[in-house]
Amino acid sequence: WLHCAHLQMGGAKMAKSTGNIARVSDLLAAGVSPRALRYALISVHYRASLNYTEASLSAAAAALDRIDTLLAGLAAYHEDGPDDETLGILLVETRTGFGAALDDDLNISAALAAVFDLVRETNRRLEARRLSTADAARVIDLLRDVDQVLGILPAPDADELPADLQALLDERAQARAARDWAASDRLRDDLSARGIQVEDTRDGQRWRRAEEVPSG
């Protein structure tokens, strides 16, 4: 269902005769995120026209960043309190809504809406510390489950950093523990320049890889 009836580039229909063609290999070589490109391609119904622009890629990257931020927050979350009694209902509603949308002629917009309703509601519960550590794991499991269809999440082993980046992350944690805020900020900037976004939470620092869309 990656096929679209009409594929456009900047509002004009792609055609080999006009040279108005964007090959996936060329886009990836230019630095376009494979995940952002896939999201942009699947987020439009297969019967509709897909207008490929930098704006559509930026929107895709922003959507992925919302999910990545939640995943990072869930992975870092630790709360010894009781489970959220209503989380099970939310997870069932998400799974049901996602499946029903795809059964409705692959209504991808409604399917993604179900996912982002879960993202929004889970963020509220995280901020309120309503979830338990086990609850956080259950949300991750559901997101990974629906991603077997979407294929847009980072790989499960993507939480492993190269040794040099992990060393910077550890050094920053030590700087914060020592209240060396200048060093902490400098190391956060260094990590950001290398594509690693770091945030400080009640559960300690958490990180995620930034999804960037090249301009020009």
N, C-alpha and C positions, 0 to 999 in steps of 0.2 A: 503493500500500500504506500510505497514511496512514490509511485507514479502519479503525476498530476496531468490534467487534461491540457493545461497551458502553462508554460514556464516563461516568466518574463524577467528581463534584466533592466532595472530602473524604469519600469513601466512599458518597455518595448518587448514584443515577443521575441524570444531567442530563436535565431535561425542561422544555420550554417552559411547560407548564401550571403548574409550581411556581416558575418564575422562576429555577431553578437552572441558569443558562446562563452560560458564559464565552465571549464572542465574541473572536476573535483580535484584531480591531481595538481592542477595549477593553483587552485585556491589553497590547498594544504601547503604547497610549496611557498606560497606567499605569507604563510603564518596564520591562516584562518584556523580556529579551533575546530577539530573534528567533531567534538560534542556539540558546539554551537551550530555548526553547519547541519548536523543531523537533526537537531531540535528544530531549526528553521524549516527544514524540508518536511518533517512529519507533522508540524503544527497546523498545517493547512489541509482541509479535507481533500481527498484524492480527486473529487469531481470539480474542485475549484481551481482558479488560477493562482499560481504562486509567484509573487513579485519579489525577486531576489535583489536586495539592496543592502548597503552597509547598515541601514537602520534596522532591517529585519534581523541581521546578524547580531546587532547590538541588543535588540530586544530578546533574542534567544539567549545571549550570554547573560543578560540580567536575570532571566528566568532561572537559568542554571545556577547562578550565584545565590538566588534565594534558597534553592534546594540544598546546595552545598553548605550554605551557612547553617541551615537547620541540621544537616547531617553532622557537621562539626560540633554543633551545640549538643546534640543527642549523644554523640560519642564521648564528650567530655563531662556529661551530666552525671552527678552523683547525689542521690537523695535517699536516705534510709527510711523515710516515712512510708506510710501505707500506699498501696496502689491506688490509682485514680479509678473509682468505681464506674465512671461513665466512659472511660477510654475505649473499652471493648465495643460499645455502641458506635463510637466514632469510627473505629477501624472497620467494623462491619459495613457501615454506611459508605465508607470510602471504597471498599472493595466492591460492594454491590453497584454503586454508582459508576465506577470505572468500567466494570464488566458490561453493565447495561448500555452504556454509551457506545462501546465498541460493537456490541451486538446490533445497535441501531445504525447500520450501514457505515460502520467505522467512524462514528461521530467523535473525532479526535478532540475537538474543542471542548465538548462536554467531559470527555475522559480526563483531559488535562485540568479542567476546572475542578474535578473531584480531587485530583492530586493537590492542587494548590489550596483548596478549602482545607485539606488536612494540614498542609504546611502552615497556613494562617492560624488554625485552631491550636495546633501543637505549639507554635511559638507563644501563644497566649498562656498556655498551661506551663510552659517552661518558665516564662517570666514570673508566673505566680507560684512557682515551685510546687505545682499540684501533682506532678508525676513522680513516680518512684524510679530508681535506676532500672528496674525490670521493665517498667512502662516504656522508658526511652528505647530499650532494646526491641520492644514489640513494634514500635513505630518504624525503627530502622528496618526490621524484618519485612514489614508491609511495603515500604518504599522499594526495597530490593526485589520484592516479589512482583510488583507491578512493572518494575524496570525490566523484567524478563521480556515484556512486550515492547516497552519504549526504547530501551537501550541507550539511555542518556546519562545515567549516573556514572561517577568515576568508578574504576575497577575496585573491588574490595581490598586489594593490596595497595591502593593508591595512598593509604595512610602511612606508608613507609617512606621516609625521606632519605635522600642520600646522606652519607655520613657528615659531609661538610655543612649541609643545611641543618641537620639535627644538632650539630655542635653549636651553631648560631642560636638555635631555639633554646638549647640548654643554657647557653651563656646568658641569654636574655632572662630566663627564669631566675638565674642566680643574681643577676643585676637587680631585678625587682625585689628579690628576697632581701638584698642588701640596701634597698631603697635608693639605688643609684639610678634615678629617673632619666638622667641624661644618656647614660649608657643604654638603658632600656629602650629609649626612643630611637637612638642611633641604630641599634640592632633591629628594631622593628622596621625601620626604613631600609636597612640592608636587605632584610628578608623580602620586603615588598618589591624592591627593585629586581629581585630574582623570582618573582611570581608567587610568593607565599604571603598571604594576608594573615595577620595575627591580631587576635582580640583578647582582652582580659575580662574574665567572668568570675563569678563566685566560685566556680569549679576550677579556677586556674586559667592559664593562657590556653587558647585553642587556635588552631590554624586551618587554613584551607588554601587550595590552589586557586589563583585568580583565573577567570575565563576572560581573555582579552580578544578584541576584534581589531585587526590592523586597519589603519585609516589610509586613505589615498588610493 
